[in-house]
Amino acid sequence: MGSTERDERPGPSGSTGHWTPDLKRWGKPHYLAIAEALAEDIRTGRLTPGTRLPTQRALADALDLNFTTVSRGYVEAHKRGLIEGRVGQGTFVVDPARSGRPGAAAGATRIGPVDFTMNLPPEPDTSALQARMQASFADLSSDLANLLRYQGFGGSDADKEAALRWLRGRGIGTARERLLICPGTHSALFSVLGQVARPGDTICAERITYPGIRSLSAHLGLRLVDLPMDRYGVDPDAFAAACTKVAPKAIYLNPLLQNPTTATLPRSRREAIIAVARRYAVAIIEDDAYARICPAPPPSFAELAPEITYYVAGVAKCLGAGLRLAFLVTPSARTTLPLAGALRAATVMASPIATALTTRWIMDGTAEAIVQFVREESAARQRIAASLLPASTYTADPHGFHVWITLPAGWTRSAFASQGRSAALGVVSSDAFCVAGTPPEAVRLCLGGPSTRQQITRGLEMLAHALEGSPALASNYI
């Protein structure tokens, strides 16, 4: 007896669209049994290349299984090269002779595990832009000998001119003497923290904040004090209260498309925070990681209060995570000198290759083209998220590429993250971001990186159904 029963009524594209496997015979978790049944029926000819399979929801209903289990089974089958998704058409059986090779059916897309953990911008996938980026990189070989030598610290005049152009695109005009080119945001933040505070001193930060500031503060022996937040970010009154109580040396803020909550501080709140910082002589450390992604952001702290702001603009979140380069603007030329010394001692110099590539991209317009792609692709992925995730469970910015999910009653962050891992979907629980107190029952999802829109859709469908279901059914997902 075969592994399936088939309804022979014709379906679209000449396929049946009906397939009901017998999962009991495999003695494996249901999602693996689905993949095994597919493989068996393809091998024996019961399913022929081009056959359209039932939708995941239809198969879940037919087998009396949870939707997520069936989705996971289809993901496993995709990984094995048994089936393929065609945008707007459905899921189809693959010809084994063509699986994973050029010449597969037009519109076919292999869908595998989706990693929502790494906060990367979407990677350009248009041939014209990819060719432009590759050509820029290839052109650097004409000066390869120089790029493999030691360089002066802080960037050449040409590199600084490119950095100044990039900063002007964010509305920041500054003197060249206040600018340093650093090997990434972390090195810049590490050096700034070391300049403004000493071991035992206090730094204020958002209660839910970028994990890097936690590790850097711990390494430097600094006390990190959390400030309460709402949907707009840090509460200025809470900052004022902390100033009177703990006398912080600085406040660290990621005020635009904040990682992880996606909050953006409006101008009025930025001005209120600046007033408090000036009153209590507190330095502002502005981590403007998404500086160029938002097309119409509020003015930066560096623009509103340049004399007390250390401004850091890394290019990793705008151009590519592997491009470890950041532009650091200091409050004055006087503060630049000790920072340059600290950075030189810790890092020697920024990578000449990364610096030269970034300079070239900024000056020839490639960087702006990448930013435009990231904006448009992020917006498209956010629309997918908005169409699938329950509206009451998440917050996001239409220009960002991460999402903050507040879990429904019954779910814990650890259980939800574990559930995601079991379905090959990575998420990051709130523990990684919480400065103090009990972390909220929340997780961060990142929609960028190499994943396609179809992969993002498949992964979000699975997570959405988990959010709509009861955690008590989690065992059914596997």
C-alpha positions in Angstrom: 0.0 0.0 0.0 1.4 3.5 -0.9 2.2 6.2 1.6 -0.6 8.5 0.4 -4.1 8.7 -0.6 -4.8 11.1 -3.5 -7.9 12.9 -4.7 -7.7 12.8 -8.5 -9.7 15.9 -9.1 -7.6 18.2 -11.3 -6.1 21.3 -9.8 -4.4 24.4 -11.3 -1.5 24.0 -13.7 -2.5 20.4 -14.5 -1.7 19.2 -11.0 -4.0 17.7 -8.4 -3.2 20.0 -5.4 -4.3 17.1 -3.1 -1.9 14.9 -1.2 -2.6 13.3 2.1 0.4 11.2 3.4 0.1 8.4 6.0 2.6 9.6 8.6 2.2 6.8 11.1 4.3 4.3 9.1 7.4 6.4 9.5 7.7 6.4 13.3 9.2 9.9 13.3 8.2 13.4 14.4 5.4 14.6 12.1 7.4 17.2 10.4 10.1 14.6 9.4 7.5 12.1 8.4 6.0 14.7 6.0 9.5 15.0 4.3 10.0 11.2 4.3 6.5 10.6 2.7 7.3 13.2 0.0 10.6 11.6 -0.8 9.0 8.1 -0.9 6.1 9.2 -3.2 8.5 11.1 -5.5 10.8 8.0 -5.7 7.9 5.6 -6.5 6.3 8.0 -9.0 3.1 8.6 -7.0 4.1 12.3 -7.1 5.5 13.5 -10.4 7.6 16.6 -11.1 5.5 19.7 -11.4 2.7 18.3 -9.2 1.2 21.2 -7.1 1.1 20.2 -3.4 -1.7 21.3 -1.1 -1.3 24.5 0.9 0.2 24.1 4.3 -3.1 25.1 5.9 -5.0 22.6 3.8 -2.6 19.8 4.6 -2.7 20.7 8.3 -6.5 20.4 8.3 -6.4 17.1 6.4 -3.9 15.6 8.8 -5.4 17.2 11.9 -2.0 18.8 12.7 -0.8 22.2 13.8 0.0 24.6 10.9 3.5 25.0 12.2 4.2 21.3 12.1 3.3 21.2 8.4 5.3 24.4 7.7 8.3 22.8 9.3 7.8 19.6 7.2 7.8 21.7 4.0 10.9 23.5 5.1 12.6 20.2 5.7 11.5 19.0 2.2 12.9 22.2 0.7 16.2 21.6 2.4 16.3 18.1 0.8 15.6 19.5 -2.7 12.2 17.7 -3.0 9.9 20.7 -3.5 10.1 24.4 -4.5 8.0 27.5 -3.9 6.9 29.6 -6.8 5.9 33.1 -5.9 2.1 33.6 -6.3 1.6 30.0 -7.4 2.2 27.5 -4.6 4.5 24.7 -3.8 5.5 22.1 -6.4 7.4 18.8 -6.6 10.9 19.2 -8.1 12.3 17.1 -10.9 15.2 15.2 -9.1 17.3 15.7 -12.2 17.1 19.5 -12.0 16.8 20.0 -8.2 19.0 22.9 -7.1 20.6 23.4 -10.5 20.3 26.0 -13.3 17.3 25.2 -15.5 14.8 24.5 -12.6 11.3 25.7 -13.2 11.0 29.5 -13.8 10.1 31.4 -10.7 11.3 28.6 -8.4 12.9 29.5 -5.1 14.4 27.2 -2.6 13.4 28.0 1.0 15.4 26.7 3.9 15.8 27.7 7.6 15.4 31.4 8.3 17.7 33.1 10.8 15.9 36.1 12.4 18.7 36.6 15.0 21.3 38.6 13.2 20.5 42.3 12.8 21.8 42.8 9.2 20.5 45.1 6.4 18.9 43.3 3.5 21.7 42.3 1.0 21.4 43.8 -2.5 20.2 41.2 -4.9 19.8 43.2 -8.1 22.4 42.3 -10.8 23.1 45.9 -11.7 23.9 47.0 -8.1 25.8 43.8 -7.4 28.0 44.4 -10.4 28.6 48.0 -9.4 29.7 46.9 -5.9 31.9 44.2 -7.3 33.5 46.6 -9.8 34.3 49.1 -7.0 36.0 46.3 -5.0 38.0 45.1 -8.0 39.2 48.6 -8.7 40.9 48.7 -5.4 43.5 46.2 -6.7 45.2 48.9 -8.6 46.4 50.3 -5.3 46.7 47.0 -3.5 50.3 47.4 -2.4 49.4 50.7 -0.6 46.3 49.2 1.0 48.4 46.4 2.6 50.6 48.9 4.4 50.2 50.7 7.7 48.2 53.9 7.4 48.0 57.0 9.5 45.4 56.8 12.2 42.0 58.5 11.9 41.8 58.5 8.1 43.4 60.3 5.2 42.2 63.7 3.9 40.3 61.9 1.1 38.7 59.4 3.6 37.7 62.3 5.9 36.1 64.2 2.9 34.0 61.1 2.2 33.0 60.8 5.8 32.0 64.4 6.0 29.9 64.0 2.9 28.2 60.9 4.5 27.6 62.9 7.7 26.1 65.9 5.8 23.6 63.5 4.4 22.4 63.0 8.1 22.4 66.8 8.6 25.6 66.9 10.5 28.2 69.5 9.6 31.5 69.3 11.5 35.1 70.4 11.4 37.6 67.9 10.1 39.5 68.2 13.4 36.5 66.7 15.3 36.3 63.6 13.1 37.9 60.2 13.5 37.5 57.2 11.2 37.4 54.1 13.5 37.5 50.3 12.9 33.8 49.8 13.7 31.3 51.1 16.2 32.5 49.0 19.1 36.0 50.4 19.0 34.6 53.9 18.9 32.2 53.3 21.9 34.9 51.5 23.8 37.3 54.5 23.5 34.6 57.1 24.2 33.5 55.3 27.4 37.1 55.0 28.5 37.5 58.8 28.0 34.4 60.0 29.8 34.3 57.6 32.7 36.6 55.6 35.1 36.0 52.3 36.7 33.2 52.6 39.2 31.6 55.6 37.4 28.0 55.4 36.3 26.6 55.5 32.7 22.9 55.8 32.0 21.3 53.8 29.2 17.9 52.7 27.9 16.4 49.9 30.1 16.2 47.7 27.0 19.3 48.5 25.0 21.9 47.4 22.5 23.8 44.4 24.1 27.2 45.8 23.1 27.0 48.7 25.6 26.4 46.2 28.4 29.5 44.2 27.5 31.7 47.2 27.0 30.6 48.8 30.3 31.3 45.6 32.2 34.7 45.3 30.6 35.6 48.8 31.7 34.2 48.4 35.2 31.4 50.9 34.7 28.1 50.9 36.4 25.2 50.8 33.9 22.0 52.4 35.3 18.8 51.7 33.3 16.3 54.4 32.4 12.6 53.5 31.9 11.2 53.7 28.4 7.9 54.1 26.6 7.0 53.8 22.9 9.1 56.9 22.1 12.2 55.9 24.0 13.8 57.1 27.2 11.8 59.2 29.7 13.6 62.6 30.2 12.2 63.0 33.7 13.6 59.6 34.7 17.0 60.8 33.3 16.8 63.9 35.5 16.0 61.8 38.5 19.0 59.5 37.8 21.3 62.6 37.5 20.4 63.7 41.0 20.7 60.2 42.4 23.7 58.6 40.8 25.5 61.5 39.0 26.2 59.7 35.7 29.2 60.7 33.5 27.3 60.0 30.3 24.1 58.8 28.8 24.2 56.2 26.0 21.4 56.4 23.5 20.5 54.5 20.3 17.8 57.0 19.5 16.8 56.2 15.9 15.1 52.9 15.0 16.4 51.7 18.4 17.8 48.2 18.7 15.8 46.3 19.7 12.5 48.1 20.4 12.4 50.1 17.1 11.6 53.3 19.1 12.7 56.7 17.7 13.1 59.6 20.0 11.1 62.6 18.7 12.8 66.0 18.6 10.9 67.4 21.6 12.2 64.5 23.7 15.7 64.9 22.4 15.6 68.6 23.4 14.4 67.7 26.9 17.2 65.1 27.3 19.7 67.7 26.1 18.4 70.2 28.7 18.9 67.7 31.5 22.4 66.7 30.2 23.5 70.3 30.1 22.1 71.1 33.5 24.0 68.2 35.1 27.1 68.2 32.8 26.5 64.8 31.4 28.0 63.8 28.1 25.7 62.3 25.4 26.9 59.2 23.5 24.8 58.9 20.4 24.9 55.6 18.6 23.3 56.5 15.3 23.6 53.0 13.7 20.7 53.5 11.3 21.6 57.1 10.4 20.9 56.9 6.7 18.1 54.3 6.7 15.3 56.5 7.8 14.5 59.0 5.0 13.3 61.8 7.3 14.8 61.3 10.8 14.6 63.8 13.6 17.7 65.9 14.0 20.6 64.1 15.7 21.9 65.0 19.2 25.1 65.9 17.4 23.2 68.5 15.4 21.2 69.9 18.4 24.0 69.8 21.0 27.4 69.3 19.4 29.3 70.6 22.4 28.3 67.7 24.6 27.7 64.9 22.1 30.0 62.0 21.1 28.4 60.9 17.8 29.1 57.5 16.3 27.8 56.5 12.9 28.8 53.0 11.8 28.2 51.9 8.3 27.5 48.3 9.0 23.7 48.7 9.4 23.5 50.8 6.3 25.9 49.2 3.8 26.8 45.8 5.1 27.6 44.1 8.4 31.0 43.0 7.3 32.1 46.6 6.6 33.6 47.4 10.0 34.0 51.1 9.9 32.5 54.0 11.9 32.7 57.8 11.8 33.2 59.4 15.3 32.5 63.1 15.8 33.7 64.5 19.1 32.5 67.5 21.0 35.6 69.5 20.3 39.1 69.3 18.8 40.5 69.2 22.3 38.6 66.0 23.1 39.6 64.4 19.7 43.3 64.1 20.6 43.1 61.8 23.7 40.4 59.7 21.8 42.7 59.3 18.9 45.5 58.2 21.2 43.2 55.6 22.9 41.9 54.3 19.6 45.4 54.0 18.2 46.7 52.1 21.2 43.7 49.7 21.1 43.3 49.2 17.3 46.4 50.6 15.5 44.2 51.7 12.6 41.0 51.1 10.7 41.3 48.5 7.9 42.7 50.4 4.9 40.7 48.1 2.5 37.4 48.7 4.3 38.2 52.4 4.5 39.1 52.7 0.8 36.0 50.7 -0.3 33.7 52.9 1.9 35.3 56.1 0.6 35.0 55.0 -3.0 31.3 53.9 -2.5 30.4 57.3 -0.9 32.2 59.4 -3.5 30.9 57.5 -6.6 27.3 57.2 -5.4 27.3 53.4 -4.8 26.7 53.9 -1.1 23.6 56.0 -1.7 22.4 53.3 -4.1 22.9 50.6 -1.5 21.0 52.7 1.1 18.1 53.2 -1.3 17.9 49.5 -1.9 18.0 48.8 1.9 15.2 51.3 2.5 13.0 49.9 -0.2 13.6 46.3 0.6 13.2 46.9 4.4 9.9 48.6 3.7 8.7 45.7 1.6 9.7 43.2 4.3 7.9 45.3 7.0 4.8 45.2 4.8 5.0 41.4 4.8 5.4 41.4 8.6 2.4 43.7 9.0 0.3 41.4 6.9 1.1 38.3 8.9 1.9 39.2 12.5 -1.0 39.9 14.9 -1.1 43.7 15.2 -1.3 43.7 19.0 1.9 41.7 19.4 4.6 43.7 17.8 6.2 47.2 17.2 8.2 48.2 14.2 9.2 51.1 12.1 8.3 51.0 8.4 11.9 51.9 7.5 13.7 49.5 9.9 14.7 45.9 9.4 13.9 44.5 12.9 10.7 43.9 14.8 10.0 43.8 18.6 7.4 41.2 19.6 5.7 41.4 22.9 4.5 37.8 23.6 0.9 37.0 24.3 -0.2 35.8 27.8 1.0 32.2 28.4 4.2 32.5 26.3 7.5 33.0 27.9 10.5 34.4 26.0 12.6 31.2 26.5 9.7 28.9 25.4 9.1 31.0 22.3 12.8 31.2 21.4 13.1 27.5 21.9 10.0 26.9 19.8 11.6 29.0 17.0 14.8 27.1 17.1 13.0 23.8 16.8 11.5 25.0 13.6 14.8 26.4 12.3 13.7 30.0 13.0 16.1 31.9 15.2 14.9 34.8 17.4 16.6 36.7 20.2 14.9 36.9 23.6 14.8 40.1 25.6 17.4 38.8 28.1 20.1 39.9 25.7 19.0 43.5 25.9 17.8 44.2 29.4 20.1 46.3 31.6 18.4 45.6 34.9 15.4 44.0 36.4 13.3 41.1 35.0 13.3 41.1 31.2 9.9 41.5 29.6 8.4 38.5 27.8 9.5 39.7 24.4 11.8 38.8 21.5 13.5 40.5 18.6 13.1 39.4 15.0 15.4 40.7 12.2 14.2 40.8 8.7 17.4 41.6 6.8 20.4 39.5 5.8 20.5 37.1 2.9 17.0 35.8 3.3 14.6 36.3 0.4 11.1 37.8 0.8 9.6 34.3 0.3 11.8 32.9 3.1 10.8 35.8 5.3 7.1 35.1 4.5 7.4 31.4 5.3 9.2 32.1 8.6 6.7 34.8 9.7 3.8 32.6 8.8 5.1 29.9 11.2 5.8 32.4 14.0 2.4 34.2 13.5 0.6 30.9 14.0 2.6 30.2 17.1 1.7 33.6 18.5 -2.0 32.9 17.7 -1.9 29.5 19.4 -1.5 28.3 22.9 2.0 27.5 24.3 0.4 24.3 25.6 0.2 23.1 22.0 4.0 23.6 21.5 4.6 19.9 21.7 2.4 19.5 18.6 4.7 21.8 16.6 7.3 19.1 16.5 
